[in-house]
Amino acid sequence: MTKTKESFHINGESLLKKIKELIAEGNVTRISITDKAGKELMSFPLTIGLVGVVLAPVLAAVGAMAALLGECTITVERAS
């Protein structure tokens, strides 16, 4: 199984919405968030069968971080 990477440059306001969309797609294995200087702020794996209860704290942290960020980059690793 090969993995592909894709990056999205977005503003902090759209961060949580985009993360939720990516999770809903289902083929994402890891999400990394970096600031505009390229420093990794957060990275988390997504495994098959991951339930909402496990994701809730991650999404809460992403939401809090989104309020502080102007621009960021989301790097998505997908299984193909």
Secondary structure, 3 states (H helix, E strand, C coil): CCEEEEEEEEEHHHHHHHHHHHHHHCCEEEEEEEECCCCEEEEEECCCCCCHHHHHHHHHHHHHHHHHCCEEEEEEEEEC
